[in-house]
């Protein structure tokens, strides 16, 4: 049984908490794309954990956690994260790293920063962690993979070519910065290989053996669908595919194995960095929403842009990913807002658009079409049952479900695991409906 969890907006939807909820009943959790530019915050047993590369299922003692082939991996960051997890009494014996996962090399963050500075006013707002350059080298077929760490002689030969013939000349001649030392990098990455050798494996047979045993496999997506390299707000996107299709490619799982794709959506909209965001609130109301929602990046700490819920984006993400179930997060952040607005369409040159336009110039200048719903004016952080939600809050949830054309199964009203409302029963009922929904679409 395979479940894909994807972000339906521009990332930061609160996927970490939902992954944690679903991981409790998962046999295997696979991180399928992205790098340490993404982060998931999980509050479990009163403790806060921030994961950047390790799948969130590591908190459960029987769950196998896989870093998939679609991830780009900074070995130094991973080892630091492994050490931090172990220092809190959590075993990493169940961690597996795909030998096909690509590595972030020392020149990638340097080039990331230099290239971003060259863009000037057209900068993309990258995190300078080398994610884009690492994916670019993967496409150029000059990338380094995790399996290379286990072969020092091959690593040395490859470094001589890639660093000596390509990267150092770029650093010296184009950017006029000092070249990197090949031997120092070889020593550093050989040491990484020794420390990670127990975890680096060919994950294909491991994953497919789990599928053959009908184990419960959860694909943990990073970032959000509107940052997809092909279907996001290009060029203000990430360098991988944070969609359901990307999750399959990044884990080696066939589409026929998928039982359910669940989309995670925040009850309003946020975005980090540059690019169009039609419902953005660049005013005092937006600042209030940012403060109440604590909208600052898990990885970067950067303040997020905020705005009203964008049902145009939601409709698009549901169709793009084949989403059949919704987890709605941070509904409690809207407690003090009245009225509450929902963007149901875009006006572009007088024409109503049902989906975001691929041309970002049009998207930047479109006019959001809003409908208003009353706020509920009371705290819902303590609510645990759907029937205990204020009528206005339930009306908001029901209206969003109509606009999604998909049921909302989970509503989060706070960061802790227990601050969760299962709208149609608990996890067991979700699994039953998961099988029923998948059967109805076959």
QUIURGI-V451968 format. One record per backbone hydrogen bond with DSSP energy under -0.5 kcal/mol. NH is the residue of the N-H (numbers start at 0). CO is the residue of the C=O. Records with the same first field share a line. If there is no record, write none. Layout:
NH = CO + CO
This chain:
1 = 256
2 = 216
3 = 259
4 = 218
5 = 3 + 261
7 = 263
9 = 269
17 = 13
18 = 14
19 = 15
20 = 16
21 = 17
22 = 18
23 = 19
24 = 21
25 = 22
26 = 215
27 = 215
28 = 63
29 = 217
30 = 28 + 65
31 = 29 + 219
33 = 69
37 = 34
39 = 50
41 = 39 + 48
42 = 414
43 = 41 + 46
46 = 43
48 = 41
50 = 39 + 48
57 = 54
58 = 55
59 = 56
62 = 59
63 = 26
64 = 93
65 = 28 + 63
66 = 95
67 = 30 + 65
69 = 249
70 = 67
71 = 33
72 = 101
74 = 72
77 = 73
78 = 74
79 = 75
80 = 76
81 = 77
82 = 78
83 = 79
84 = 80
85 = 81
86 = 82
87 = 83 + 84
88 = 85
89 = 84
94 = 91
95 = 64
96 = 198
97 = 66
98 = 200
100 = 97
101 = 70
102 = 143
103 = 72
104 = 102
107 = 104
108 = 104
109 = 105
110 = 106
111 = 107
112 = 108
113 = 109
114 = 110
115 = 111
116 = 112
117 = 113
118 = 114
119 = 115 + 116
121 = 118
122 = 119
133 = 129
134 = 130
135 = 131
136 = 132
137 = 133
138 = 134
139 = 135
140 = 136 + 137
141 = 136
142 = 136
145 = 100
146 = 98
147 = 144
148 = 144 + 145
149 = 146
150 = 147
154 = 150
155 = 151
156 = 152
157 = 153
158 = 154
159 = 155
160 = 156
161 = 157
162 = 158
163 = 158
164 = 160
165 = 160 + 161
166 = 161
167 = 162
169 = 165
170 = 166
171 = 167
172 = 168
173 = 168 + 169
174 = 169
176 = 170
181 = 179
184 = 180
185 = 181
186 = 182
187 = 183
188 = 184
189 = 185
190 = 186
191 = 187
192 = 188
193 = 189
194 = 190
195 = 191
196 = 192
198 = 195
199 = 195
200 = 96 + 198
202 = 200
205 = 201
206 = 202
207 = 203
208 = 204
209 = 205
210 = 206
211 = 207
212 = 208
213 = 210
214 = 209
216 = 0 + 214
217 = 27
218 = 2
219 = 29 + 217
220 = 4 + 218
224 = 6
225 = 8
226 = 223
227 = 224
228 = 239
231 = 227
232 = 225
233 = 231
235 = 232
236 = 234
237 = 226
241 = 239
242 = 240
246 = 242
247 = 243
248 = 244
249 = 245
250 = 247
251 = 247
252 = 247
256 = 253
257 = 254
258 = 1
259 = 1
261 = 3 + 259
262 = 324
263 = 5
264 = 262 + 326
266 = 328
268 = 306
270 = 304
273 = 123
279 = 276
280 = 305
281 = 279
282 = 280
286 = 282
287 = 283
288 = 284
289 = 285
290 = 286
291 = 287
292 = 288
293 = 289 + 290
294 = 289
295 = 293
296 = 301
300 = 296
303 = 294
304 = 270
306 = 268
307 = 278
308 = 340
310 = 308 + 342
313 = 309
314 = 310
315 = 311
316 = 312
317 = 313
318 = 314
319 = 315
320 = 316
321 = 317
322 = 317
323 = 260
324 = 260
325 = 406
326 = 262
327 = 325 + 409
328 = 264 + 326
330 = 411
331 = 411
332 = 329
333 = 330
334 = 331
335 = 332
336 = 333
338 = 372
339 = 372
341 = 370
342 = 308
343 = 341 + 368
344 = 368
345 = 352
346 = 366
347 = 345 + 350
350 = 347
352 = 345
359 = 357
361 = 358
362 = 358
363 = 359
364 = 360
365 = 362
366 = 346
367 = 365
368 = 344
369 = 367
370 = 341
372 = 339
376 = 334
382 = 379
387 = 384
388 = 385
393 = 389
394 = 390
395 = 391
396 = 392
397 = 393
398 = 394
399 = 395
400 = 396
401 = 397
402 = 398
403 = 399
404 = 400
405 = 400
406 = 323
408 = 325 + 406
409 = 325
410 = 420
411 = 327
412 = 418
416 = 42
418 = 415
419 = 417
420 = 410
421 = 383 + 419
422 = 408 + 420
423 = 408 + 424
424 = 421
429 = 425
430 = 426
431 = 427
432 = 428
433 = 429
434 = 430
435 = 431
436 = 432
437 = 433
438 = 434
439 = 435
440 = 436 + 437
441 = 438
